[in-house]
Amino acid sequence: HNGEVHMYYGRRLIAAMVMMLSGCAWVTLTSEGAKVRVFAPADVSNCKRLGETAVSLKDKIAGVNRNQDKVKTELETLARNSAAGMGGDTVVASGEIQGGSQNFMVYQCIGVAQ
């Protein structure tokens, strides 16, 4: 009987930890990444394409799926940080999120001759 009580509280503790961890932001936007915007494909027709970046993170914690909105936001943050390092000021998702990974096209839009 005593073992059942420990298992019950142990499971609740693990569930609480997973919920707390899934609410945490794992990815930090750099000061350079903060200058990079996330646009739709139609918004970059007058921009210079610089390349592509592939970003990924864990989309599950302890076998539990993370909130998909948080995963999307964190992938965009990683892409923005990466684009800044490539000299870009804009990113556009070039595919869907798959297993915690996503590709983004990197563009320079500010200061590009029209």
N, C-alpha and C positions, 0 to 999 in steps of 0.2 A: 504493500500500500504506500509506503514511504517513497519507494522508487517511482511510482506513478506521479506523485506530487512533484518530485524533482524534474521528471520529464515534462510535465505540464508547464512548469515555470521556465524550464530551459527552452522549450519551444516558443513561449511567449517572449522571452528575452531575445531570442534569435529573430523573431518576426519584428520586434521593436527596433532592433539594430538595423535590419534590412530597410525598414521604412525610414529611419533616420538617415542612413547612408544614401538612399535613393533620392532624398531631398537635397543633398549637398551638391554644390557645384564643383565638379572635378577639374574643370578647365577654366583658366584665367585668361581674360583678354589682355593682351599687351597694350602699351600706349600706342605703338605703331599699328597694331591690329585694330584699335579703336577707330582709326581713320579710314578703314576699309569698309565699304558698304556691301550689302547683299542685295542683288538685283535679280529681276526676272530676265529671261533671254531676250525678250523684246526691247528691254531697256539699254542694251549694250551695242546696238547697231552702229553707233558712231564711235565706238571705242576700239582701242588696239589690243588684240589678244596677245597675252604674254606667255601663256602656257596653261598647264593643268596641275592641280594638286590633289592628291588622294589622302584623305584623313580617316582616322578610325579611333574608336574607343570601345570600352566594354559596354555592351547594351544589356548585360545581365549581371546581377550581383547575387552570389550564392544560389545560382540557378533561377533567380526571379527576374523577370523582364523589368527593366527600368522604364520610367515614364517616357513615352515616345517624343513628347514635346521637349522634354529636357535633353534627350539624346540629340534631337534635331538642332536645338539651340547650341549645344556644346560642339557638334560637328561644324556648324557655321562659325563658331568662335575659333576653332582650330584652323579652318580654312582662311579666315580673316588674318590670323596670325601668320600663317604660311604665305599668303598673298603679299603681306607687307614685306616679308623677306625677299620676295621676287620683284619688288618694285611696283606691285599692283595696288590699285585703290578700289577695286570692285571684284566681287566673286559672284558666279552664277552656278547653281547646282547643275551638274551635267548628267545626273542619274539619281535613282532612288536610293534610299538608305537600305543597305543589305548587310545584315549581321554586324551592325555597328560601324560600317564603313560607307563612305560616300566620296564621289569625285566632284570637283569644282573646277570650272574654267576661271582663269585669272585674267583680268583686264586692267588696262590703264585708260580711264575715261576723262579724268581731269587734265586739262592742258593739251588734249589731243586736237590737232587741226581738223576742223569739220569739213 
